[in-house]
Amino acid sequence: MLLQGQDYLFRSPPKCLDFQEQVHRLGMVDEGDGNPQPCVLVLARAADMEMNELSIALAERGIRMARIDADRCVDLPLSVYTDQPLIELDRWLLRPLLVWRRHFELSAIPVEPGTLAGAYAVDQWASVANWLSSRSDWAHVNPSRFSTHLDRLTQLSDAAAFGLRVPRTAVTTRPGRTRPGGGHCIVKTAGRHLLEPRPGVQHGLFPRPLETSRASDAPEPAPVIVQEYVPSDTELRVFVVGERCIAYQVDKLDPAQLWVDPDAVRVTPTSVPTSLSDRLLALARHWRVQVAAFDLLVTGRDHVFLEINVNCDWRWFEHRAGDNSVSAAVHDWVALRFKELLGAGRAR
């Protein structure tokens, strides 16, 4: 059902746009005295523009950032020390203090799907990337050991436990005969919003109304989420950065419009009631995430929790709103955390 009529297609080219990587490879930066250089290590993909922007912001603050991109990792010169918190990346010896994994999707690794060589490369990178993003002698943004298991159903359960209203929800392979709340419903993926069957080509899998007239009793090939439709006045996207909440009001006609017709979506900066921000920050601390985005419905004076996006993108919302509050907050938070770790002499 979710695969029908999903026309969103995004091509993610593996072209390096990272400022610091470019200037270091061109020899435009002093290589230093050969001692390990403290850095922020990012595991992402080439098209992660938030991290490309962070690279510039950290360079302006004199902070080294290095990255490993999933779509550029094949044949990458990399050695990782197991007895010391050091890595050799290309020709640089680095000491990561803070590690941030986001959008490092194994499906983006440029190998031929369905081959032994491809399966080998993906399996090896999966093991090493998981280890890099959970090593206890480095500090982490949104530690993978906690955020990896933060699926949508766990999110709903925890949000309700923290006093947030959530839609009535069912997980089923028979969406045609499932009606949580007894009325109109929305069908959602239990997994990711973007599928990447071939490296670099992403297909959208977005929420859609469950049309009673078309829904049959035929089973789905995989479980989906069916939620009650909650009438709302508008939506909120609330970015949590450390202990700050930065919110945007998002006005759109249907759940998928954000991707299929983004120019028709209106985004405006807004404030967050203290009672709501306190709950969101408490949830973020409970989940041990430091940079993430909450999606909520606004119904009168009430707020309905939909989900949290740990690998959140914010530049599009800022562009639509004519604002850069999230970028500034993220850059400041990462720089401050790095300097704290540097001052302590080690990563914890």
C-alpha positions in Angstrom: 0.0 0.0 0.0 2.8 2.5 0.9 4.6 1.7 -2.3 1.7 2.7 -4.5 1.8 6.2 -6.0 5.0 7.2 -4.3 6.7 9.2 -7.0 9.4 10.9 -4.9 12.9 10.2 -6.2 16.1 11.8 -5.0 19.6 11.3 -6.5 22.4 11.8 -4.0 25.7 12.3 -5.9 28.9 11.3 -4.0 30.6 14.6 -4.7 32.7 16.0 -1.9 31.6 19.5 -0.9 33.3 19.5 2.5 35.4 22.7 2.9 37.9 21.3 5.3 38.5 18.2 3.3 39.1 20.2 0.2 41.6 22.7 1.7 43.6 19.9 3.5 43.9 17.8 0.3 45.0 20.8 -1.7 47.7 21.5 0.9 46.3 24.9 1.8 46.6 24.2 5.6 49.6 23.9 7.8 50.1 20.1 8.4 51.4 20.7 11.9 54.2 18.9 13.7 53.0 15.4 13.1 51.3 15.0 16.5 47.7 13.7 16.5 45.3 16.6 15.8 42.2 16.8 17.9 39.1 16.8 15.7 35.4 16.3 15.3 34.7 13.1 13.3 31.6 12.9 11.3 30.1 9.8 9.7 27.7 11.0 7.0 27.3 11.0 3.2 28.5 13.6 0.7 25.1 15.3 0.2 24.7 16.0 4.0 24.7 19.8 3.6 24.2 20.4 7.3 27.6 18.8 7.9 29.1 20.6 4.9 28.0 23.8 6.6 29.3 22.7 10.0 32.7 22.1 8.4 33.0 25.8 7.5 31.7 26.9 10.8 34.2 24.8 12.7 37.0 26.0 10.4 36.2 29.6 11.3 36.6 28.6 15.0 39.9 26.8 14.4 38.5 23.4 15.0 39.4 20.5 12.7 36.6 18.4 11.3 37.1 15.1 9.4 34.5 12.9 7.9 33.9 9.4 6.5 31.0 9.4 4.0 29.2 6.2 3.3 29.0 6.9 -0.4 32.7 7.7 -0.7 34.1 5.1 1.8 35.2 2.4 -0.7 39.0 2.5 -1.1 39.2 5.1 1.7 42.7 5.2 3.3 41.7 4.6 6.9 43.4 3.0 9.9 41.9 2.9 13.4 43.9 2.3 16.5 42.2 0.0 19.0 44.5 0.7 21.9 44.6 4.5 21.5 41.8 6.9 20.5 43.5 7.7 17.2 42.8 7.3 13.5 44.8 7.7 10.4 42.6 9.2 7.7 44.4 9.6 4.3 47.7 11.1 5.4 46.5 12.7 8.6 46.8 11.4 12.2 43.8 12.5 14.1 42.4 12.2 17.7 38.6 12.4 17.5 37.1 14.0 20.6 33.6 14.2 19.4 32.0 11.8 16.9 28.7 12.4 15.1 27.1 9.7 13.0 24.2 10.8 10.7 23.0 9.7 7.3 25.8 7.0 7.2 23.5 4.6 5.5 24.9 1.2 4.5 22.7 1.2 1.4 24.6 4.2 0.2 27.9 2.3 0.0 28.8 2.2 -3.8 28.9 -1.5 -4.4 27.0 -3.8 -6.7 23.9 -5.1 -4.8 23.5 -8.8 -4.6 27.1 -9.7 -5.1 29.5 -11.4 -2.7 32.0 -8.5 -3.0 29.3 -6.0 -2.3 27.9 -8.0 0.7 31.5 -8.2 2.1 32.1 -4.5 1.8 28.8 -3.6 3.4 29.2 -6.0 6.3 32.8 -4.8 7.1 31.7 -1.2 7.0 28.7 -1.9 9.1 30.8 -3.4 11.9 33.5 -0.7 11.8 31.0 2.2 11.6 29.0 0.8 14.5 32.2 0.5 16.5 33.4 4.0 15.6 30.1 5.5 16.6 30.0 3.8 20.0 33.6 3.7 21.3 33.6 4.7 24.9 36.9 6.6 24.7 35.3 9.2 22.4 32.3 11.4 23.1 29.3 11.2 20.8 26.5 13.3 19.5 23.3 11.3 19.7 25.2 8.1 20.8 24.3 5.2 18.5 24.1 2.8 21.3 20.9 4.6 22.4 19.6 6.2 19.2 19.9 3.2 16.9 17.0 1.4 18.8 14.8 4.5 18.9 12.1 3.3 16.5 8.8 5.0 16.0 6.9 2.6 18.3 9.3 3.1 21.2 9.1 6.8 20.6 5.3 6.8 20.9 5.4 4.7 24.1 8.0 6.9 25.8 6.3 10.1 24.7 3.0 8.9 26.3 4.9 8.0 29.5 6.2 11.6 29.6 2.7 13.0 29.4 2.5 13.8 25.7 -0.7 13.0 23.8 -0.1 10.4 21.0 -2.4 9.2 18.2 -4.0 5.8 18.6 -1.7 3.4 16.8 -1.7 -0.1 15.4 1.0 -2.2 13.7 -0.4 -4.5 11.1 0.0 -6.4 7.9 -3.8 -6.0 7.3 -4.3 -2.2 7.2 -7.5 -2.7 5.3 -9.3 -3.9 8.3 -7.5 -1.9 11.0 -9.0 1.4 12.3 -7.4 2.7 15.5 -9.9 5.2 16.9 -12.6 3.9 14.6 -12.4 6.8 12.1 -10.1 8.1 9.4 -6.6 6.8 9.6 -3.0 7.5 8.2 -0.7 4.7 7.0 3.0 5.2 7.8 6.2 3.2 7.4 7.5 1.5 10.6 11.0 2.1 9.3 12.6 4.8 7.2 11.0 7.5 5.1 13.6 7.0 2.4 14.6 3.7 0.8 17.8 3.3 -1.2 17.6 0.1 -3.3 20.5 1.3 -5.3 23.4 3.4 -4.0 22.7 7.1 -4.6 19.0 6.7 -5.6 16.5 7.3 -2.8 12.8 6.6 -3.0 10.2 8.3 -0.7 7.9 6.3 1.5 5.7 8.9 3.1 2.5 8.9 5.2 -0.7 8.7 3.3 -4.4 8.6 4.1 -5.9 5.1 4.4 -8.7 5.2 1.8 -11.5 3.0 2.9 -12.9 2.6 -0.6 -9.6 1.3 -1.9 -8.3 -0.7 1.1 -8.7 -4.4 0.7 -8.2 -7.2 3.1 -5.1 -8.3 1.3 -2.1 -8.6 3.5 0.9 -6.3 3.2 4.3 -7.8 2.5 5.6 -6.1 5.7 4.0 -4.6 8.8 3.0 -0.9 8.6 1.8 1.6 11.1 -1.8 2.7 11.0 -2.7 5.7 13.1 -5.9 7.6 13.8 -6.2 10.8 11.9 -6.0 13.7 14.3 -7.5 17.0 12.9 -5.1 19.8 13.6 -4.7 23.5 13.2 -1.0 23.3 12.1 2.2 21.4 12.8 5.3 22.1 14.7 8.9 21.1 14.1 10.8 21.6 17.3 14.6 21.3 17.1 16.3 20.4 20.3 20.0 21.5 20.5 21.5 20.8 23.8 19.1 22.4 26.3 17.5 24.7 23.7 14.2 24.3 21.8 13.9 26.1 18.5 10.5 25.8 16.8 8.9 26.4 13.4 5.3 26.3 12.5 4.7 24.2 9.4 1.6 24.7 7.4 0.9 22.1 4.7 -2.1 20.4 3.1 -1.1 16.7 3.5 1.6 14.7 5.3 3.7 14.1 2.2 3.7 17.7 0.9 7.0 18.5 2.6 8.7 16.3 0.1 6.5 16.2 -3.0 5.6 19.9 -3.1 7.9 21.7 -0.8 7.3 25.1 -2.4 3.7 25.0 -1.2 4.7 24.5 2.4 4.8 27.6 4.7 7.3 27.7 7.5 7.5 30.4 10.1 9.5 30.7 13.4 7.4 30.4 16.5 7.7 30.0 20.2 7.2 26.8 22.3 5.1 26.8 25.5 7.2 26.1 28.5 5.2 23.1 29.5 5.8 21.6 26.1 9.5 22.4 25.9 10.1 21.0 29.4 8.6 17.6 28.2 10.6 17.6 25.0 13.8 18.3 26.7 13.1 15.6 29.3 12.4 13.2 26.5 15.7 14.2 24.7 17.6 13.6 28.0 15.9 10.2 28.5 16.8 9.2 24.9 20.3 10.7 25.3 20.1 12.8 22.2 21.5 16.2 21.9 20.5 17.4 18.4 17.1 16.2 17.1 13.8 17.3 15.7 10.4 16.7 17.2 7.3 16.7 14.9 4.0 17.5 16.6 0.4 18.4 15.7 -1.3 21.5 17.2 -4.9 20.9 18.1 -6.3 23.9 19.8 -4.2 24.3 23.0 -3.0 20.7 22.9 0.0 19.1 21.2 0.1 15.6 19.7 3.5 13.9 19.4 4.2 12.2 16.0 7.9 11.4 16.0 11.5 12.4 16.7 14.0 12.6 13.9 17.5 12.0 15.2 19.2 12.4 11.8 17.3 15.7 11.3 17.9 18.2 8.6 17.3 21.9 9.4 18.6 24.0 6.6 15.5 23.6 4.5 13.3 24.8 7.4 15.6 27.7 7.9 15.6 28.6 4.2 11.8 28.6 4.1 11.6 30.7 7.3 14.3 33.1 6.4 16.1 32.2 9.6 19.4 30.5 10.8 18.7 29.9 14.5 19.2 26.1 14.4 22.4 26.3 12.4 23.9 28.9 14.8 22.8 26.8 17.8 24.3 23.6 16.4 27.6 25.2 15.5 27.9 26.8 18.9 27.0 23.6 20.7 29.4 21.5 18.8 32.2 24.0 19.2 31.6 24.4 23.0 31.4 20.6 23.5 34.6 20.1 21.6 36.4 22.8 23.7 35.1 21.2 26.9 36.5 17.8 25.8 39.8 19.4 24.7 40.1 21.2 28.1 39.5 18.0 29.9 42.3 16.3 28.0 40.2 13.3 27.0 36.8 12.3 25.6 34.2 10.8 27.8 
